[in-house]
Amino acid sequence: MWGREMRAGLAFVIAALLIGQGFRDWRRSHEKSFRDLVQDLEQRDACARPSTAPDSASADSSPPRPRTHREMPVGRIDPNRASAPELTRLPGIGPALAARIVADRGQNGLFRSPEALLRVRGIGPKTLERIRAFLSFPGAAGGDSLTGF
């Protein structure tokens, strides 16, 4: 009736469904511990990074409220000199898109304005508006790719 391959395929599908259901059940029962773990890691990360805001001389000794990823300041980045890891600090720019920006810069030359970034596949008007406030185009004076505000 059914060949060896059909039985093996059916056994694989059944096993995958059972494993998937088991993982779903396990994830539901451990959801709170995952949230706690993520929150703890975000707090440690926020405390480990130096703050760019001026210190307020407050009398209370409570630890500062950890900032979320979206609140983290990134400074201004010159896309003409920034490396791929530096570009990933921009909101919405991941490693792949940062690599495409660096590759495009190498192939087509410097970006003269923020709008020139639209030539990079993956950067559209929405992404450009999200990162525009964090971009700096200081000219050919040299220096660091990360500039102050």
LOVO-839791 format. One record per atom (N, C-alpha, C, O, CB): x, y, z. Coordinates in steps of 0.1 Angstrom, whole numbers, plus 2048, in hexadecimal, padded with zeros to 3 digits. Glycine has a CB too. Example, Ala and Ser with C-alpha at 12.3 -4.5 7.8 and 13.67 -1.06 7.14 Angstrom:
8847C784E;87B7D384E;8847DF84E;88E7DF855;8717D385A;8807EA847;8897F5847;88180084F;88680B850;88D7FA839;
//
This chain:
8087F4800;800800800;80980D800;80A8137F6;7F780080C;80F81080B;81881B80B;82681780B;82A80D811;815824818;82E81E803;83C81A802;84481F80F;83F826817;8428207F6;85081B80F;85981E81A;85B82D81C;85A832827;867818818;85C834811;85E843811;85284A817;85385481E;862848804;846845813;83984B817;83884A826;83485382D;82D845810;83B83E82C;83A83B83A;844844842;84184984C;83C82C83D;85084583C;85A84D843;85685C843;85886384D;86884B83C;851861838;84C86E837;841871841;84187B847;847872829;837868842;82C86984B;831869859;82D871862;82285E849;83B86185C;84186086A;84886E86D;847873878;84A85586B;84F873863;855880865;84B88B868;84E893871;85E884859;84188C860;837896862;830895870;82E89F877;82C896857;82D889874;827887881;83088B88C;82C892896;822878883;83D88788B;84788B895;84989A896;84A89F8A1;854884892;8498A088A;84B8AF88A;83F8B6891;8418BF899;84C8B487C;8338B188E;8278B7895;8278B58A4;8248BE8AB;81A8B188F;82B8A98A8;82C8A68B7;8368AF8BE;8348B48C9;82E8988B9;8428B08B7;84D8B88BD;8488C78BD;84B8CE8C7;85A8B78B5;8428CC8B3;83D8D98B2;8338DC8BE;8348E78C4;8378DD8A5;82A8D38C0;8208D58CA;8268D48D8;8238DC8E1;8158CA8C9;8308CC8DA;8378CB8E6;83F8D88E9;83F8DD8F4;8418BF8E6;8458DE8DF;84C8EA8E0;8438F58E4;8458FE8EC;8548EE8D4;8378F68DD;82D9008E0;8288FF8EE;82790A8F5;8218FF8D7;8268F38F3;8228F2901;82D8F690B;82A8FD915;81E8E3904;8398F2908;8448F6910;846905911;84890B91B;8518EF90B;84590B905;84791A904;83C92190C;83F92B913;84691F8F6;82F91C90B;825923913;827922922;82592B929;81791C910;82C916927;82E914935;83B91C93A;83C91E946;830905938;844920931;850927935;850936930;85A93C931;85C920930;84593B92C;844948926;849953930;85095C92C;83694B921;84495293C;84895C946;85795C949;85D96794A;84095A953;85D95094A;86B95094C;873956940;87E95C942;87094294F;86E954934;87595A929;874969929;87E970927;86F95591C;86896F92D;86697D92E;870983939;87698D937;858981931;87197B944;87998094F;88898094B;89098994E;87897795B;88C975943;89A97493E;89D980935;8A8986936;89C967938;89498392B;89698D922;89799B929;8A09A3926;88B98D917;88E99D932;88E9AA93A;89B9AB942;8A19B6942;8829AA943;8A09A0948;8AC9A1950;8B89A4947;8C09AC94A;8AE993957;8B899E93B;8C39A0932;8C39AF92C;8CD9B592B;8C3997926;8B79B492A;8B69C2925;8BA9CC930;8C19D692D;8A79C5921;8B79C993D;8BB9D1948;8CB9D1949;8D19DB94B;8B59CD955;8D19C5948;8DF9C4949;8E69CC93E;8F09D3940;8E49B5949;8E09CA932;8E69D1926;8E59E0928;8EE9E8925;8DF9CD919;8D99E592D;8D89F492F;8E19F9939;8E6A04938;8C99F7932;8E39F1944;8EC9F694F;8FB9F594A;9039FD94F;8EA9ED95B;8FE9EC941;90C9EB93D;9109F6933;91C9F9932;90E9DD937;9079FB92C;90AA06922;90BA13929;904A16932;8FFA06917;915A1B925;916A2892B;90BA31926;907A3191A;924A2F927;906A3992F;8FBA4292C;900A4F925;90BA54929;8F3A46938;8F9A5391B;8FDA60914;8F6A6C91A;8F9A77916;8FBA5F905;8ECA69922;8E5A74928;8EDA7A934;8F4A7293A;8D6A6F92D;8EBA87936;8F3A8C941;8EEA8794E;8E2A84950;8F1A9C942;8F7A84958;8F3A7F965;8ECA8996D;8F0A9596E;900A7A96C;8E0A85972;8D9A8E97B;8DDA8A989;8DDA7E98C;8CAA8D979;8E0A93991;8E5A9099F;8D9A8E9A8;8D5A979AF;8EDA9C9A4;8D3A839A6;8C7A7F9AE;8CBA799BB;8D5A729BC;8BDA769A7;8C4A7C9C6;8C8A779D3;8C4A699D5;8CAA629DE;8C1A809DD;8BAA639CD;8B6A569CF;8C1A4C9CA;8C7A4F9C0;8A9A539C9;8C3A419D0;8CDA379CC;8C7A2C9C4;8CDA219C2;8D4A329D8;8BBA2D9BF;8B4A239B7;8BBA229A9;8C0A2C9A4;8A5A259B5;8BCA169A4;8C3A14997;8BBA1B98C;8AFA1C98D;8C5A05994;8C1A20982;8BAA27977;8B1A1D970;8B4A1196F;8C4A2D96D;8A6A2296B;89CA1A964;8A3A16957;8A8A1E94F;88FA22961;8A3A09954;8AAA04948;8A2A0993C;895A0993B;8AB9F5948;8A9A0D931;8A3A12925;8A0A0691C;8A89FD91B;8ABA1D91F;896A07914;8939FD90A;89C9FF8FE;8A3A0A8FD;8849FD906;89C9F68F5;8A59F78E9;8A2A038E1;8ABA098DC;8A39EA8E0;895A078E0;891A128D8;896A1F8DE;898A298D7;882A128D6;898A1F8EB;89CA2C8F2;8ABA2D8F2;8B0A388F5;897A2C900;8B2A238EF;8C1A248EF;8C6A2E8E5;8C2A2D8D9;8C7A168EC;8CEA378E9;8D3A418DF;8DEA3A8D6;8E5A328DB;8D9A4D8E6;8DEA3E8CA;8E8A388C1;8F2A428BC;8FBA3E8B6;8E1A318B5;8F0A4F8BE;8F8A598B9;8F5A5B8AB;8ECA568A5;907A558BB;8FEA638A4;8FCA66896;907A5E88F;913A5E893;8FDA75892;903A57884;90CA4E87D;90DA5386F;904A56868;907A3F87D;91AA5486A;91DA5885C;91DA4B854;926A43855;92BA6085B;913A4984B;912A3D843;91DA3C839;91FA31834;905A3C83C;925A46837;930A4682D;93DA40834;946A3C82D;933A53828;93DA40841;949A3A848;946A2F852;94FA28856;950A4684F;939A2D854;936A2385F;938A1585A;936A1284E;927A25863;93CA0C863;93D9FE860;92F9F8861;9269FE866;9479F7869;92E9EB85C;9219E485D;91C9E386C;9119E586E;9229D6857;9259DF875;9209DF883;91B9EC889;9129ED891;92B9D988C;9229F7885;91DA04889;910A07883;907A0D88A;928A0F885;90EA04877;901A06870;8F59FF876;8EAA03876;902A03861;8F89F387C;8ED9EB883;8E89F288F;8DD9EE894;8F29DE886;8EF9FD894;8E9A0489F;8DEA0D89B;8D6A128A4;8F5A0D8A5;8DCA0F88E;8D1A17889;8C4A0F88B;8C4A03889;8D3A1C87B;8B9A1688F;8ACA0E890;8A7A08883;8A6A0F879;8A1A18896;8A59FB883;89F9F5877;8AA9F086E;8A79EA863;8969FE870;8B79F2871;8C29ED868;8C89E186F;8CE9E287A;8CC9F8866;8C79D6869;8CD9C986E;8DA9C6867;8DE9CE85E;8C39BD86C;8E09BB86A;8ED9B8864;8ED9B7855;8F69BB84E;8F29AB86A;8E29B184F;8E29AF841;8E09BD839;8E79BF82F;8D69A683D;8D89C583F;8D69D2838;8E29DB83A;8E69E3831;8C99D983E;8E99DA845;8F59E2848;9009DD83E;9079E6838;8FA9E0856;9019D083B;90A9CB832;9079D0824;9109D381C;90B9BC832;8FA9D1820;8F69D6813;8FA9E5812;8FE9EA807;8E79D4811;8F99ED81D;8FC9FB81C;90B9FC81A;90FA04811;8F8A0282A;9139F5821;9229F581F;9269F1811;92E9F780B;9299EC829;91F9E680C;9229E17FE;91E9EC7F4;9269EE7EA;91B9D47FC;9139F27F5;90E9FC7EC;918A087EC;91BA0E7E1;900A017EF;91CA0C7F8;926A177F9;933A147F2;938A1D7EB;929A1A808;937A087F3;943A047EC;941A037DC;94BA067D5;9489F67F0;9369FF7D8;9339FE7C9;930A0B7C3;934A0E7B8;9289F47C7;927A137CA;921A1F7C3;926A2D7C9;922A377C5;913A1F7C5;92FA2C7D3;935A387D8;92DA3D7E4;924A367E9;935A437CE;932A497EA;92CA4E7F6;91EA527F5;918A557EA;934A5A7FA;917A53800;909A58801;90AA67803;90FA6B80D;901A5080C;905A6F7FA;905A7D7FB;8FBA83804;8FCA8E80A;904A837ED;8F0A7C806;8E5A8080E;8DDA74814;8E0A6980F;8DBA89806;8D5A7681E;8CDA6B823;8C5A64818;8C3A57818;8C3A6F82E;8C0A6B80E;8B8A66803;8C0A5C7FA;8BAA537F4;8B2A717FB;8CDA5E7FA;8D5A557F2;8D5A477F8;8D8A3D7F0;8E4A5A7F2;8D1A45804;8D0A3780A;8C5A30804;8C4A23805;8CFA38819;8BBA367FD;8B0A307F7;8B5A267EC;8ADA1D7E8;8A6A3A7F2;8C1A287E7;8C6A1F7DC;8C9A127E1;8CBA087D9;8D2A267D5;8CAA107EE;8CEA037F5;8C19FB7F6;8B79FF7FB;8D4A05803;8C29EE7F0;8B69E67F1;8B39E3800;8BC9DE807;8B99D87E9;8A79E5804;8A29E3811;8A09F0819;89A9F0824;8AD9DB819;8A49FB814;8A2A0881A;898A0F811;89AA13806;8AFA1181B;88CA11817;881A18811;87FA26818;886A29821;875A10810;874A2D814;871A3981B;86FA3882A;873A41831;865A40814;868A2E82E;865A2C83C;872A2A844;874A3084F;85BA2183F;87BA2183F;887A1E846;890A2B847;896A2E851;88FA1383F;890A3283C;898A3E83B;893A48845;89BA4F84C;898A4482D;886A4A847;881A53850;884A4F85F;886A57867;872A5584F;884A42861;888A3D86E;896A3F872;899A4287E;885A2D86F;89FA3F868;8ADA4186C;8B3A4F869;8BEA5286D;8B6A37864;8ABA57862;8B0A6485E;8B6A6D869;8C0A73868;8A5A6C857;8AFA6C875;8B4A74880;8C1A70886;8C8A7788D;8AAA7488B;8C5A63882;8D2A5E888;8DDA5E87E;8E8A59880;8CFA4F88C;8DBA64872;8E5A65868;8ECA72868;8E7A7C86C;8DFA6385A;8F9A72864;902A7D864;90AA7D857;90FA72853;90BA7E870;90AA88850;912A89843;91CA95845;91AA9F83F;909A8B837;926A9384D;92FA9E850;939AA2845;93FAAD846;937A9B85C;93AA9B83A;943A9F82F;94FA96830;94FA8C837;946AAD830;959A9A829;966A92828;970A96832;97CA9582F;96BA9381A;96CA9B83E;976AA0848;97DA9484F;986A97856;96FAA9852;978A8884D;97EA7D854;978A7C862;96EA82865;98DA7E855;97EA7386A;979A72878;972A6587A;973A5B871;971A7D87C;96BA64884;963A58888;956A58881;950A6287E;961A57897;950A4C87F;943A4B879;938A4E883;92DA5187F;941A3D873;93BA4D890;931A5089A;934A5E89F;93EA618A5;931A458A6;92AA6789D;92CA758A1;923A788AC;919A718AE;92BA7F896;925A838B4;91CA878BE;90FA8D8B9;90FA908AD;923A908C8;906A908C2;8F9A968BE;8FBAA48BC;8F2AAC8B8;8EEA938C8;
//
